Each structure stands twice: as C-alpha cells, then as structure tokens.
Amino acid sequence: MRLDIFRRAENDGKYSYLAVPEGKYIPHEAENADWEAAARSVDVDDNQHALSQYHIEEPLEQISAKGYAITSVNKS
C-alpha cells in the first residue's frame, strides 16, 4: 500500500504523524489540526507492523479500522 504522511508540531520540537492511503483526504475527525505534508507515496509492505520513523504502530490495521493511522500518544 502507498501512503501519504502528514505531520503537525507538538511540544519540544516533536511531531505527530498521520498516514492516509495515497491520494485520500485527511478524515473529518482529524482535519481540525494543522497538518502539513511530510511525505507522499510512501510504500508500505502489507506485513509491516510499524512506520518507526513516524512513530506509527500497526499502520495498516489502523487504516482498516478508521481510514487513517496516527502516531501513538506514547511515542510522539
């Protein structure tokens, strides 16, 4: 699967990341934040359990469940 990655600034120079399937919009429940594009068309293997550079765990499971994947609040 190919994903587009967005980010938003948090405290202490850290970022939260949000991943959506390539070409899809940020879902309504997440669009109220100031997301900016971080990476486009990122290839993700169907067996990949994390996007560690974005602190996103189980990205494909999250996308299946809610249409997007987001940084774990414990890792951002």
ZAVEXTOR-906870 format. One record per residue (C-alpha): residue in three letters; chain; y negated, z, x negated; residue number from 1. Coordinates in steps of 0.5 Angstrom, whole numbers, plus 500, padded with zeros to 3 digits. Last residue first. Layout:
! residues N
<pt><residu>ALA</residu><chaine>A</chaine><v>Y</v><w>Z</w><u>X</u><num>NUM</num></pt>
...
//
This chain:
! residues 76
<pt><residu>SER</residu><chaine>A</chaine><v>478</v><w>540</w><u>489</u><num>76</num></pt>
<pt><residu>LYS</residu><chaine>A</chaine><v>485</v><w>543</w><u>489</u><num>75</num></pt>
<pt><residu>ASN</residu><chaine>A</chaine><v>485</v><w>548</w><u>494</u><num>74</num></pt>
<pt><residu>VAL</residu><chaine>A</chaine><v>482</v><w>544</w><u>499</u><num>73</num></pt>
<pt><residu>SER</residu><chaine>A</chaine><v>487</v><w>538</w><u>498</u><num>72</num></pt>
<pt><residu>THR</residu><chaine>A</chaine><v>483</v><w>532</w><u>497</u><num>71</num></pt>
<pt><residu>ILE</residu><chaine>A</chaine><v>484</v><w>527</w><u>503</u><num>70</num></pt>
<pt><residu>ALA</residu><chaine>A</chaine><v>488</v><w>522</w><u>506</u><num>69</num></pt>
<pt><residu>TYR</residu><chaine>A</chaine><v>487</v><w>518</w><u>512</u><num>68</num></pt>
<pt><residu>GLY</residu><chaine>A</chaine><v>490</v><w>515</w><u>519</u><num>67</num></pt>
<pt><residu>LYS</residu><chaine>A</chaine><v>492</v><w>522</w><u>521</u><num>66</num></pt>
<pt><residu>ALA</residu><chaine>A</chaine><v>499</v><w>523</w><u>521</u><num>65</num></pt>
<pt><residu>SER</residu><chaine>A</chaine><v>501</v><w>516</w><u>517</u><num>64</num></pt>
<pt><residu>ILE</residu><chaine>A</chaine><v>495</v><w>517</w><u>512</u><num>63</num></pt>
<pt><residu>GLN</residu><chaine>A</chaine><v>497</v><w>524</w><u>511</u><num>62</num></pt>
<pt><residu>GLU</residu><chaine>A</chaine><v>504</v><w>522</w><u>509</u><num>61</num></pt>
<pt><residu>LEU</residu><chaine>A</chaine><v>502</v><w>516</w><u>505</u><num>60</num></pt>
<pt><residu>PRO</residu><chaine>A</chaine><v>497</v><w>521</w><u>501</u><num>59</num></pt>
<pt><residu>GLU</residu><chaine>A</chaine><v>502</v><w>526</w><u>500</u><num>58</num></pt>
<pt><residu>GLU</residu><chaine>A</chaine><v>497</v><w>530</w><u>495</u><num>57</num></pt>
<pt><residu>ILE</residu><chaine>A</chaine><v>490</v><w>528</w><u>494</u><num>56</num></pt>
<pt><residu>HIS</residu><chaine>A</chaine><v>487</v><w>531</w><u>488</u><num>55</num></pt>
<pt><residu>TYR</residu><chaine>A</chaine><v>483</v><w>524</w><u>486</u><num>54</num></pt>
<pt><residu>GLN</residu><chaine>A</chaine><v>486</v><w>523</w><u>479</u><num>53</num></pt>
<pt><residu>SER</residu><chaine>A</chaine><v>493</v><w>526</w><u>482</u><num>52</num></pt>
<pt><residu>LEU</residu><chaine>A</chaine><v>494</v><w>521</w><u>487</u><num>51</num></pt>
<pt><residu>ALA</residu><chaine>A</chaine><v>500</v><w>524</w><u>489</u><num>50</num></pt>
<pt><residu>HIS</residu><chaine>A</chaine><v>507</v><w>523</w><u>492</u><num>49</num></pt>
<pt><residu>GLN</residu><chaine>A</chaine><v>508</v><w>516</w><u>490</u><num>48</num></pt>
<pt><residu>ASN</residu><chaine>A</chaine><v>514</v><w>513</w><u>493</u><num>47</num></pt>
<pt><residu>ASP</residu><chaine>A</chaine><v>511</v><w>508</w><u>497</u><num>46</num></pt>
<pt><residu>ASP</residu><chaine>A</chaine><v>507</v><w>506</w><u>491</u><num>45</num></pt>
<pt><residu>VAL</residu><chaine>A</chaine><v>500</v><w>506</w><u>491</u><num>44</num></pt>
<pt><residu>ASP</residu><chaine>A</chaine><v>495</v><w>500</w><u>489</u><num>43</num></pt>
<pt><residu>VAL</residu><chaine>A</chaine><v>488</v><w>502</w><u>489</u><num>42</num></pt>
<pt><residu>SER</residu><chaine>A</chaine><v>484</v><w>496</w><u>493</u><num>41</num></pt>
<pt><residu>ARG</residu><chaine>A</chaine><v>477</v><w>499</w><u>492</u><num>40</num></pt>
<pt><residu>ALA</residu><chaine>A</chaine><v>475</v><w>505</w><u>488</u><num>39</num></pt>
<pt><residu>ALA</residu><chaine>A</chaine><v>469</v><w>511</w><u>489</u><num>38</num></pt>
<pt><residu>ALA</residu><chaine>A</chaine><v>466</v><w>508</w><u>495</u><num>37</num></pt>
<pt><residu>GLU</residu><chaine>A</chaine><v>461</v><w>513</w><u>497</u><num>36</num></pt>
<pt><residu>TRP</residu><chaine>A</chaine><v>462</v><w>519</w><u>503</u><num>35</num></pt>
<pt><residu>ASP</residu><chaine>A</chaine><v>456</v><w>523</w><u>506</u><num>34</num></pt>
<pt><residu>ALA</residu><chaine>A</chaine><v>460</v><w>527</w><u>511</u><num>33</num></pt>
<pt><residu>ASN</residu><chaine>A</chaine><v>459</v><w>525</w><u>518</u><num>32</num></pt>
<pt><residu>GLU</residu><chaine>A</chaine><v>465</v><w>520</w><u>518</u><num>31</num></pt>
<pt><residu>ALA</residu><chaine>A</chaine><v>471</v><w>524</w><u>517</u><num>30</num></pt>
<pt><residu>GLU</residu><chaine>A</chaine><v>472</v><w>525</w><u>525</u><num>29</num></pt>
<pt><residu>HIS</residu><chaine>A</chaine><v>470</v><w>518</w><u>526</u><num>28</num></pt>
<pt><residu>PRO</residu><chaine>A</chaine><v>476</v><w>515</w><u>521</u><num>27</num></pt>
<pt><residu>ILE</residu><chaine>A</chaine><v>473</v><w>512</w><u>515</u><num>26</num></pt>
<pt><residu>TYR</residu><chaine>A</chaine><v>473</v><w>504</w><u>516</u><num>25</num></pt>
<pt><residu>LYS</residu><chaine>A</chaine><v>479</v><w>500</w><u>514</u><num>24</num></pt>
<pt><residu>GLY</residu><chaine>A</chaine><v>479</v><w>495</w><u>509</u><num>23</num></pt>
<pt><residu>GLU</residu><chaine>A</chaine><v>485</v><w>498</w><u>505</u><num>22</num></pt>
<pt><residu>PRO</residu><chaine>A</chaine><v>488</v><w>503</w><u>508</u><num>21</num></pt>
<pt><residu>VAL</residu><chaine>A</chaine><v>484</v><w>510</w><u>507</u><num>20</num></pt>
<pt><residu>ALA</residu><chaine>A</chaine><v>483</v><w>515</w><u>502</u><num>19</num></pt>
<pt><residu>LEU</residu><chaine>A</chaine><v>478</v><w>521</w><u>502</u><num>18</num></pt>
<pt><residu>TYR</residu><chaine>A</chaine><v>476</v><w>524</w><u>496</u><num>17</num></pt>
<pt><residu>SER</residu><chaine>A</chaine><v>472</v><w>531</w><u>495</u><num>16</num></pt>
<pt><residu>TYR</residu><chaine>A</chaine><v>468</v><w>531</w><u>488</u><num>15</num></pt>
<pt><residu>LYS</residu><chaine>A</chaine><v>466</v><w>537</w><u>483</u><num>14</num></pt>
<pt><residu>GLY</residu><chaine>A</chaine><v>459</v><w>537</w><u>480</u><num>13</num></pt>
<pt><residu>ASP</residu><chaine>A</chaine><v>459</v><w>545</w><u>481</u><num>12</num></pt>
<pt><residu>ASN</residu><chaine>A</chaine><v>459</v><w>545</w><u>489</u><num>11</num></pt>
<pt><residu>GLU</residu><chaine>A</chaine><v>461</v><w>538</w><u>492</u><num>10</num></pt>
<pt><residu>ALA</residu><chaine>A</chaine><v>459</v><w>531</w><u>492</u><num>9</num></pt>
<pt><residu>ARG</residu><chaine>A</chaine><v>463</v><w>526</w><u>496</u><num>8</num></pt>
<pt><residu>ARG</residu><chaine>A</chaine><v>468</v><w>521</w><u>495</u><num>7</num></pt>
<pt><residu>PHE</residu><chaine>A</chaine><v>471</v><w>515</w><u>497</u><num>6</num></pt>
<pt><residu>ILE</residu><chaine>A</chaine><v>478</v><w>511</w><u>496</u><num>5</num></pt>
<pt><residu>ASP</residu><chaine>A</chaine><v>480</v><w>504</w><u>499</u><num>4</num></pt>
<pt><residu>LEU</residu><chaine>A</chaine><v>488</v><w>504</w><u>499</u><num>3</num></pt>
<pt><residu>ARG</residu><chaine>A</chaine><v>493</v><w>499</w><u>498</u><num>2</num></pt>
<pt><residu>MET</residu><chaine>A</chaine><v>500</v><w>500</w><u>500</u><num>1</num></pt>
//
